[in-house]
Amino acid sequence: MRFLLALPVAALFVLWAGTKTGLCLTPCPSHCSATRVIVVKDKVVTTEEGPRAKIVAEITLALQKAKPNVKKTKIKIGLTWVLVPVTLKEQIQDAVKKFPELKNLIVSIVVSKVEPPRKPTPKPKPTTKPKPTPKPTQTPKPKPLPPIPHKPPMPVVQLEDVNRPVVVPPTPATVKPEVRAAIELLLNFPNHMPTIFAYLVKIGAKFQDTTKPITGVKVGGTFVKFPKPIQLGYEISVNGKSFNLPRDSKQLAVYVQTHLHVLTVTVQILHQLGAEFTVDGGGKISSFVIFGKKQTFPKPVGGSVFVQGRIYYLPKDIKVLLKTVKNNPAEFFKIEFLLVAYGVRITKSSGGRVLRAVYGGGSYDISVKKPVSITIGQKSYDIPADLEEIFRSPVGLQVGVVLQALQLAKVPLKVDRNTGVVTGIVVGGVTVPFPVTVDLRLKLYGEQYVIPRDLGKIVAVLEKKNMPSLVLSILYSRYGVVPVRNADQVVVALSFGDMRFAVKARPLTVLVIAGVKLLLPRDADKIYGLLSSNKVTPLQLLRALQLVGYTFVAGPDGKLSMIQKGAERIQLNFSLHLYVEYDNRKYFMPNDFPLLVEVISKLSGPQLASVMGSLNGYGAVMAVKGAKVVLLFNGIKYETTLKSRPGAKVGLVVHMGNKTFSLPKDLKAIASYANGRGAAVIKLLIQLFKAHGVKVNQSPKGLIISIVIDGKTYSVSGGGNEPGGQVRVTIRGRKFWIPKEMARLPDLFTGFHYSELLVALMRMGATVLSDNTSKFYAFRYKGHMYHFTRKFVVAVRVDRTGVKYRIPVDLKNLAKTLSKGRWVWHDVRKTLTYAGLTLSEGDEEIKSFSFQGKTYKVR
């Protein structure tokens, strides 16, 4: 057995042939069958065996035999141009093509063996000065490789229509609600798969073989079956070659092993799909895990990158490379994911202005120019330092919320126009690649759109559909569409990046609760005050909001955290699970309502009443006539048929507001209930009636005055005026029927003023109503409206100027007046309290006052 030993002597390689026990005394012949070559270079010893050894020997011997003056030509080996004899050009190129991993060794051998061509020295002329010796020809500097062609990864599964979401059936109590909510996200938004998959694994979901269609997951010993199978896979294209991951992980690993120039772009794609890498003892990448499937490279992979005119070999040059890019964030972010794959850990310093790369016991600070702070929920994040952290946490599940926060902070997003893939962001003029693969394709009403390219078309479709709340909530929370608001917080346009499309502004919504009149969304902040003061409970608030047209929007954990009406969205300062429990299963609202409708169809009378009692508490309304059931919940109408009473002839029964009305017997009561609560409740009731073929007649004011059931007309007594009746009110210790006995009050009490009536009514929890001239004309109490027999004004005077401040129209001016001068606060407090105002605590200076929930600050 023979082997070859290559020793560097005076920068030249000298080859020796030897037997198994020692060196040969003769040079290797051309037919040498050496099986091992030992190379010593830069004090590093490497060994090549088998066919590679034979190739090295043949090239070395051929170069030795080549005559010095033979014609030479330039060829490119890897990134280096070298001179080779013309006769050996094809042999060397074939060797590099066959064994690309030997390119660096072959370059070294060629450079050491081939002398540059000698130029003939011209004979000097006696009368001329000798010319300067020409500089030796230098090897061209390495140039960066052209960009590797690749396409953004796309999920193999088809998108679901957001108007017809997939719902997972209720799970046993052993499965937490957030698991089920995340499964529904995975099934409905496969284009956001990497973040959702990682979150499910983090909270305990175990997937089987992810190279095959997934029919369910195992959670804590319980198998949760999916309503339909899903394929966890992405199509990627690198250098013109396509792979389906994770199915083709092995083929990809082999391809990268033999085409190391695609390593950087491949690692970036894998990183964005959520892959994790491991390195061997020598620091080379040995394997990766994607969607739960582990794939090992045939051999640990080392790589190289071209940065600032120089090639760096990884992992050997990582420390030098980190020093090179510490003041060049643009270059750093190009190779960040590759460095992470080689075990570099990226953290951040305080303030987010410096990224810290930790590797091999050392740390290297990477400066970041002009970082940006964004707020998501109650937490602030530094961008780009925290971008990876956001998408590795539950916050990243709400992809659209993150995209919204970036846009509101004026961070430009880079989105592929045709695929909708978010490729990166721009911070301080530097492009930062996105840490996860997210594409903004949307399927709506059977058509597929790409955001932001098709946002204008989407807006046009939604306006024709009367701006459906649930679809708009998905655009906000999943796709990052930003609502543009006016001074009243009403949405007037939808935008993404620099694209903006106007929408029709809706009027403010009137909500009266706990004696307080709110105009939403302008007065949304006052909702928090009502809750914190315990004037209303969260359930009372949600029920009242739904009755005026707002819908519930569940968060990624299944909890209710916001409400929406068309394009208007209000973030709540609380979150809770709403559910109806039946047959030992919890049906969470609003997502499970379609499933609960199926259950309702199988219920008998007592069971139906029990379930509807729970639903009424959440604002659902239902009408039953015969076997037909119509439900309205969260802005959506559902219909089903009671299987327990097929063909039954039962009158119309309406469940609304924790009350049950049988029609036509209770027509007056239900009309009074709806008319007293305003247009939104009237609209709900009319929807129920029309679904059962009941015709509704309304007054010019929009009140219900009669209905027609089965061809017979039933009228509301009073011709549709506001509900009659009287309210018992206590004034100065005596009880009066109001409004009937209003006219008696000035005659019965000395010095009586109608502010006393105002105070008495508000103390009972009534809401007093005034017109635009501040004249009080009616009040609402327990859902009914009562008109005063006469209009009156309540005003106060606080100084000797005689200026009167009408309540409530002049209260803002009153607050300004009290902010100036010196006051006898005890007297002022007494005057304002008699007028029905609520004052800030204390006995001295008034810091603020309020009237029916609206607060005025005295500065």
MOSULVEN-V65594 format. One record per backbone hydrogen bond with DSSP energy under -0.5 kcal/mol. CO is the residue of the C=O (numbers start at 1). NH is the residue of the N-H. E is the energy in kcal/mol with one decimal. If there is no record, write none. Layout:
CO,NH,E + CO,NH,E
This chain:
2,35,-1.6 + 3,18,-1.8 + 4,38,-1.8 + 5,7,-0.6 + 5,16,-1.3 + 6,40,-1.4 + 7,9,-0.6 + 7,14,-1.5 + 9,12,-2.1 + 12,9,-3.2 + 12,14,-0.5 + 13,15,-0.5 + 14,7,-1.4 + 16,5,-1.5 + 17,24,-4.3 + 18,3,-1.5 + 22,19,-2.1 + 29,32,-1.7 + 35,50,-2.1 + 36,4,-3.3 + 37,39,-0.5 + 37,48,-2.6 + 38,6,-3.4 + 39,41,-0.6 + 39,46,-2.5 + 41,44,-2.2 + 44,41,-2.6 + 44,46,-0.5 + 46,39,-3.0 + 48,37,-3.2 + 49,52,-1.1 + 49,53,-0.6 + 50,54,-1.7 + 51,55,-2.3 + 52,56,-2.3 + 53,57,-2.4 + 54,58,-2.6 + 55,59,-2.4 + 56,60,-2.4 + 57,61,-2.6 + 58,62,-2.3 + 59,63,-2.2 + 60,64,-1.9 + 61,65,-2.0 + 62,66,-1.1 + 67,70,-1.7 + 71,86,-2.6 + 73,84,-2.6 + 75,77,-0.6 + 75,82,-2.6 + 76,78,-0.6 + 77,80,-2.2 + 80,77,-3.2 + 82,75,-2.4 + 84,73,-2.6 + 85,88,-1.3 + 85,89,-0.6 + 86,89,-1.0 + 88,92,-2.4 + 89,93,-2.5 + 90,94,-2.7 + 91,95,-1.8 + 92,96,-2.2 + 93,97,-2.3 + 94,98,-2.4 + 95,99,-2.7 + 99,102,-2.2 + 100,103,-1.5 + 102,106,-2.7 + 103,107,-2.2 + 104,108,-1.8 + 105,109,-2.2 + 106,110,-2.7 + 107,111,-2.7 + 108,112,-1.9 + 109,113,-1.8 + 110,114,-2.6 + 113,115,-0.6 + 120,122,-0.6 + 125,128,-1.2 + 147,149,-0.5 + 149,239,-3.5 + 151,237,-0.7 + 154,235,-3.1 + 160,443,-0.5 + 161,164,-2.1 + 172,175,-2.0 + 174,176,-0.6 + 176,179,-1.1 + 176,180,-1.4 + 177,181,-2.5 + 178,182,-2.0 + 179,183,-2.1 + 180,184,-2.0 + 181,185,-1.7 + 182,186,-2.2 + 183,187,-2.3 + 184,188,-2.1 + 185,189,-2.5 + 188,160,-0.6 + 189,192,-2.0 + 190,193,-1.4 + 191,439,-1.4 + 192,196,-1.4 + 193,197,-3.1 + 194,198,-2.0 + 195,199,-1.9 + 196,200,-2.4 + 197,201,-2.3 + 198,202,-1.9 + 199,203,-1.8 + 200,205,-2.7 + 201,204,-1.3 + 204,220,-0.6 + 205,207,-0.5 + 206,218,-2.2 + 208,210,-0.5 + 209,212,-1.4 + 214,230,-2.0 + 215,226,-3.1 + 217,219,-0.5 + 217,224,-3.4 + 218,206,-2.3 + 219,222,-2.0 + 222,219,-3.5 + 222,224,-0.6 + 223,225,-0.7 + 224,217,-1.8 + 230,214,-3.4 + 230,232,-0.7 + 231,233,-1.4 + 233,156,-2.2 + 234,236,-0.5 + 234,245,-3.0 + 235,154,-1.8 + 236,243,-2.6 + 237,151,-1.6 + 238,241,-2.0 + 241,238,-2.8 + 243,236,-2.8 + 243,245,-0.6 + 244,248,-4.2 + 245,234,-2.6 + 246,249,-1.7 + 248,252,-2.3 + 249,253,-2.3 + 250,254,-2.3 + 251,255,-2.3 + 252,256,-2.6 + 253,257,-2.0 + 254,258,-1.5 + 255,259,-0.7 + 256,259,-0.7 + 259,262,-2.3 + 260,263,-1.6 + 262,266,-2.1 + 263,267,-2.8 + 264,268,-1.9 + 265,269,-2.0 + 266,270,-2.6 + 267,271,-2.8 + 268,272,-2.2 + 269,273,-1.2 + 270,275,-2.7 + 271,274,-1.8 + 272,437,-2.7 + 276,289,-2.5 + 278,286,-2.6 + 278,287,-1.3 + 280,283,-1.9 + 284,280,-2.6 + 285,301,-3.2 + 286,297,-2.4 + 287,278,-2.1 + 288,295,-3.1 + 289,276,-1.8 + 290,293,-2.0 + 292,294,-0.5 + 293,290,-2.4 + 295,288,-2.3 + 301,285,-2.0 + 303,314,-3.8 + 305,307,-0.7 + 305,312,-2.9 + 307,310,-1.1 + 310,307,-2.6 + 312,305,-2.2 + 313,317,-3.8 + 314,303,-1.4 + 315,318,-1.6 + 317,321,-2.9 + 318,322,-2.6 + 319,323,-1.7 + 320,324,-1.7 + 321,325,-1.9 + 322,326,-0.6 + 325,328,-1.9 + 326,367,-2.5 + 328,331,-0.6 + 328,332,-1.9 + 329,333,-2.6 + 330,334,-0.8 + 331,335,-0.9 + 332,335,-1.0 + 332,336,-0.7 + 335,339,-2.4 + 336,340,-2.3 + 337,341,-1.9 + 338,342,-1.4 + 339,344,-2.4 + 340,343,-1.8 + 344,346,-0.5 + 345,347,-0.6 + 345,358,-2.9 + 347,356,-2.2 + 349,352,-1.7 + 353,368,-2.4 + 354,349,-2.8 + 355,357,-0.6 + 355,366,-4.0 + 356,347,-3.0 + 356,358,-0.6 + 357,359,-0.5 + 357,364,-2.5 + 358,345,-2.5 + 359,362,-2.2 + 362,359,-2.8 + 364,357,-3.1 + 365,367,-0.6 + 366,355,-2.7 + 372,383,-3.6 + 374,381,-2.9 + 376,379,-1.8 + 379,376,-2.6 + 381,374,-2.5 + 382,386,-3.7 + 383,372,-2.7 + 384,387,-1.5 + 386,390,-2.4 + 387,391,-1.5 + 388,392,-0.8 + 389,392,-0.7 + 390,393,-1.1 + 390,396,-1.2 + 393,396,-1.6 + 394,397,-1.6 + 395,398,-1.3 + 397,399,-1.8 + 398,401,-0.6 + 398,402,-1.7 + 399,403,-2.3 + 400,404,-2.6 + 401,405,-2.3 + 402,406,-2.2 + 403,407,-2.1 + 404,408,-2.8 + 405,409,-1.3 + 406,411,-2.7 + 407,410,-2.0 + 410,412,-0.7 + 412,426,-1.8 + 413,415,-0.7 + 414,423,-2.3 + 414,424,-1.3 + 416,420,-2.4 + 420,440,-1.9 + 421,416,-2.8 + 421,423,-0.8 + 423,434,-1.8 + 424,414,-3.1 + 425,427,-0.5 + 425,432,-3.4 + 426,412,-0.6 + 427,430,-1.8 + 430,427,-2.6 + 431,433,-0.5 + 432,425,-2.4 + 436,438,-0.7 + 438,422,-2.8 + 440,451,-2.3 + 442,444,-0.6 + 442,449,-3.6 + 443,162,-2.5 + 444,447,-2.0 + 447,444,-3.1 + 449,442,-3.0 + 450,454,-3.7 + 452,455,-1.7 + 454,458,-2.2 + 455,459,-2.5 + 456,460,-1.9 + 457,461,-2.1 + 458,462,-2.6 + 459,463,-2.3 + 460,464,-1.4 + 461,465,-1.2 + 462,467,-3.1 + 463,466,-1.2 + 468,472,-2.0 + 469,473,-2.4 + 470,474,-1.5 + 471,475,-2.0 + 472,476,-1.9 + 473,477,-2.7 + 474,478,-2.7 + 474,479,-0.9 + 475,479,-0.6 + 475,481,-2.2 + 476,480,-0.8 + 477,400,-1.7 + 477,401,-1.0 + 481,483,-0.5 + 482,495,-2.4 + 483,485,-0.5 + 484,492,-3.2 + 484,493,-1.3 + 486,489,-2.1 + 490,486,-2.0 + 492,503,-2.3 + 493,484,-3.2 + 494,501,-2.8 + 495,482,-3.1 + 496,499,-2.2 + 499,496,-2.3 + 501,494,-2.7 + 509,511,-0.5 + 509,520,-3.3 + 511,513,-0.6 + 511,518,-3.4 + 513,516,-1.9 + 516,513,-2.5 + 516,518,-0.6 + 518,511,-2.8 + 518,520,-0.6 + 519,523,-2.9 + 520,509,-3.1 + 521,524,-1.8 + 523,526,-1.4 + 523,527,-0.6 + 524,527,-1.3 + 524,528,-0.7 + 525,528,-0.6 + 525,529,-0.9 + 526,530,-1.9 + 527,531,-1.9 + 528,532,-2.8 + 529,533,-1.8 + 530,535,-1.8 + 530,536,-1.1 + 531,534,-1.4 + 537,541,-2.4 + 538,542,-2.7 + 539,543,-2.5 + 540,544,-2.2 + 541,545,-2.7 + 542,546,-2.2 + 543,547,-1.6 + 544,548,-0.7 + 545,548,-0.7 + 545,550,-2.3 + 546,549,-1.8 + 551,564,-2.3 + 553,561,-1.5 + 553,562,-1.1 + 555,558,-1.9 + 559,555,-3.7 + 559,561,-0.5 + 560,576,-1.3 + 561,572,-2.1 + 562,553,-2.2 + 563,570,-2.8 + 564,551,-3.6 + 565,568,-2.3 + 568,565,-2.5 + 570,563,-2.3 + 576,560,-2.9 + 576,578,-0.5 + 577,579,-0.5 + 578,589,-3.8 + 580,582,-0.5 + 580,587,-2.6 + 582,585,-1.3 + 585,582,-2.6 + 585,587,-0.6 + 586,588,-0.7 + 587,580,-2.2 + 588,592,-3.2 + 589,578,-0.6 + 590,593,-1.6 + 592,596,-2.2 + 593,597,-2.0 + 594,598,-1.1 + 595,599,-1.4 + 596,600,-2.7 + 597,601,-1.6 + 599,602,-1.8 + 600,603,-1.7 + 601,643,-3.2 + 604,608,-2.8 + 605,609,-2.3 + 606,610,-1.9 + 607,611,-2.4 + 608,612,-2.6 + 609,613,-1.7 + 610,614,-1.4 + 611,615,-2.2 + 612,616,-2.9 + 613,617,-1.0 + 614,618,-0.5 + 615,618,-1.4 + 615,620,-2.1 + 616,619,-1.5 + 621,632,-2.6 + 622,655,-3.5 + 623,630,-2.4 + 624,653,-2.7 + 625,628,-1.8 + 627,642,-3.3 + 628,625,-2.2 + 629,640,-2.2 + 630,623,-2.4 + 631,638,-3.0 + 632,621,-2.0 + 633,636,-1.8 + 636,633,-2.3 + 638,631,-3.0 + 640,629,-2.8 + 641,643,-0.6 + 642,645,-0.9 + 643,646,-0.6 + 645,648,-1.8 + 648,650,-0.9 + 650,626,-0.9 + 652,663,-2.9 + 653,624,-2.9 + 654,656,-0.6 + 654,661,-3.0 + 655,622,-2.2 + 656,659,-1.1 + 659,656,-2.4 + 661,654,-3.0 + 661,663,-0.5 + 662,666,-3.4 + 663,652,-0.5 + 664,667,-1.8 + 666,670,-2.6 + 667,671,-2.7 + 668,672,-2.4 + 669,673,-2.2 + 670,674,-2.5 + 671,675,-3.2 + 672,676,-1.9 + 674,677,-1.3 + 674,678,-0.6 + 675,678,-0.6 + 678,682,-1.9 + 679,683,-2.5 + 680,684,-1.7 + 681,685,-2.4 + 682,686,-2.4 + 683,687,-2.0 + 684,688,-1.9 + 685,689,-2.6 + 686,690,-2.9 + 687,691,-1.8 + 688,692,-0.9 + 689,692,-1.2 + 689,694,-2.8 + 690,693,-1.8 + 693,695,-0.5 + 695,708,-2.4 + 697,705,-2.7 + 697,706,-1.5 + 699,702,-2.5 + 703,699,-2.6 + 705,716,-3.1 + 706,697,-2.9 + 707,709,-0.5 + 707,714,-3.2 + 708,695,-1.7 + 708,710,-0.5 + 709,712,-2.1 + 712,709,-2.5 + 714,707,-2.5 + 716,719,-1.1 + 718,721,-1.4 + 727,729,-0.6 + 727,738,-2.9 + 729,731,-0.6 + 729,736,-2.7 + 731,734,-1.9 + 734,731,-3.2 + 736,729,-3.1 + 736,738,-0.7 + 737,741,-3.3 + 738,727,-2.6 + 739,742,-1.6 + 741,744,-0.9 + 741,745,-0.7 + 742,745,-1.2 + 744,747,-0.8 + 744,748,-1.8 + 745,749,-1.9 + 749,752,-1.3 + 753,756,-2.3 + 754,758,-2.0 + 755,759,-2.6 + 756,760,-2.3 + 757,761,-2.4 + 758,762,-2.4 + 759,763,-2.1 + 760,764,-1.1 + 761,764,-0.6 + 761,766,-2.2 + 762,765,-1.0 + 766,768,-0.5 + 767,780,-2.7 + 769,777,-2.1 + 769,778,-1.2 + 771,774,-1.8 + 774,776,-0.5 + 775,771,-2.1 + 776,792,-1.4 + 777,788,-1.9 + 778,769,-3.0 + 779,786,-3.0 + 780,767,-2.2 + 781,784,-1.8 + 784,781,-2.8 + 786,779,-2.5 + 792,776,-3.0 + 794,807,-2.8 + 796,805,-2.6 + 799,802,-0.9 + 804,806,-0.6 + 805,796,-1.7 + 806,808,-0.5 + 806,810,-2.5 + 808,811,-1.5 + 810,814,-2.1 + 811,815,-2.1 + 812,816,-1.5 + 813,817,-2.3 + 814,818,-2.4 + 815,819,-0.8 + 816,819,-0.6 + 817,820,-1.6 + 823,825,-1.3 + 824,827,-0.8 + 824,828,-1.9 + 825,829,-2.9 + 826,830,-1.7 + 827,831,-2.2 + 828,832,-2.5 + 829,833,-2.3 + 830,834,-1.9 + 831,835,-1.0 + 832,837,-2.1 + 833,836,-1.7 + 837,839,-0.5 + 838,850,-2.5 + 845,847,-0.6 + 847,858,-2.8 + 848,840,-2.1 + 849,856,-3.4 + 850,838,-2.8 + 851,854,-1.6 + 852,517,-0.8 + 853,855,-0.6 + 854,851,-2.1 + 856,849,-2.3 + 857,859,-0.7
